[in-house]
Amino acid sequence: MFLITMNTIEIIIAMFLVFLVFLLALCLLRAAFIRNKEIRILQLDEHSDQQHGYFLNKLKGLIEIKTSSFEDPEFFLIFQEKIKADFPFIHDCFNKEKVGRNAVFTSKVKIEGAPNILFAAHVDYTSNIQEVKIEDGELYGNGTFDSKSLFFSMFEAVEKILTEQSRLDVNLTMVMTTDDETTQDGMSHIVDQFLKTGKFFDLAIEEGSGIVDPAYFGLMSHYALIGIGLTGETTVRFKTDKSENGEKNLSAFLEDLQKNGVFKPKIDQKAMIPLRKMAKDLPFFERFFFDNLFIFRPFVKRKIDEEYLGLSKLLKTQIIMGEVECTEEECHADLTFELATHNTAADIILALSKSLRKYGVEYQLLNNVDATKIADVHSESYKVVEKTIRQVYKNIYTAPVIVTNISEKRYFDKVSDCVIRFSPLYYTTAAYRESKKGLEHVSGKSLCYAVSFFQGILKTYTRR
């Protein structure tokens, strides 16, 4: 009996070891074959230096007009007159409607059966004034990082098509806002106007994600990250009474919140969308783990949390801490929670409930912005965007992503089932970092490709 039992155990162990070997072999095969076949490095070299210079100088004229968020409205009037002069075909072929200080341009000719497309951009900024100059093929100045550069690319693309063929093959609406960086009421008012008039769009494109260098996510190739949705954001005020213990307890609560890591990374279906795509471009060792999440999920979550901040925001709710302020009645601190794809405002309060009771801290929900609906990556509209990116940039991969850093911009979901948050302007990682420090610049090459992208959308997506 004992021998039979031992033999049975040995057989079970042997079978288990065989299963592990089979599983390991399967994981290795997945990592070996589920990968990008080649490394793709973006080369912006299809346009002439003459065209680069033309675009830079034309945009320079717009950049030189100060349209900061705190500027006198007179400058915006000057800017509008400049648009009329620089884009005469748009002036002739589009109806212009003012919504506050913002403008909506709608193509005059309505084409039955053609898709309704919306382009949206803003021209204001809040950073310190930069010197406007062209140097080494780059234009420096406020608004060159997205903002006016994106606006210019949209308008120049439309103007070029109208110059060539006198009309568009789509029903196009273009939105220009002047308060995107401050009140953000402009977009809201414009969408309300669309709802009143029954406007609905097959495709809406606004700024959001974009083209990233390989180093940004530890990849080997350039990727165009196509924003198909936005995560949510919640702002909560935590408060105690004005007593000495009250302020002390609030500080202890905040310190506890930072130290204990209340929010853990989680890979849900929404977070899987970009992971599946970008895992194909990782080095073999990392791809081995990312391609086999059913086994290595804890390791992947930890690695993303430690090394890939951009992806980490999808997996784990981020906390933006506020300072403790005391009034005559209370002490309080306002915290902003940039929600992961699997979290809601209720999840935040539930996760903190134990600490709230422990320190006697009360809370007040100041603001809550829900996550948007996710655009269907199988829809015709999304496929057109993806196809256009590949045709224009050629040596690049694409991946749909959930955008995490502009959660307040979600108005167009009310008037379109396919809102794409994507800027076709390519900025190097260095240029991106410099823009965060207030030094904005864009290359003539980047402008040429961005114009080609918007032309491609308008020429490709001509039938629903």
Secondary structure, DSSP 8 states (H G I E B T S, - for coil): -HHHHHHHHHHHHHHHHHHHHHHHHHHHHHHHHSS-SS-------SS-HHHHHHHHHHHHHHHTS---TTS-HHHHHHHHHHHHHH-HHHHHHEEEEEETTEEEEEESS--TTS-EEEEEEE----S-----EEETTEEESTT-SSHHHHHHHHHHHHHHHHHHHSS-SSEEEEEEES-TTTT-HHHHHHHHHHHHHT--BSEEEEEEE-EE-GGGGT-SS-EEEEEEEE--EEEEEEEEESSHHHHHHHHHHHHHHHHHT-S-----HHHHHHHHHHHTTS-HHHHHHHTTHHHHHHHHHHHHHHH-HHHHHHHS-EEE----EE-SSEEEEEEEEE--TT--HHHHHHHHHHHHHHHT-EEEEEEEE-------TTSHHHHHHHHHHHHHH-S-EEEEEEE-S-TT--GGGGTBS-EEEE------HHHHHHHHTT--EEEHHHHHHHHHHHHHHHHH----
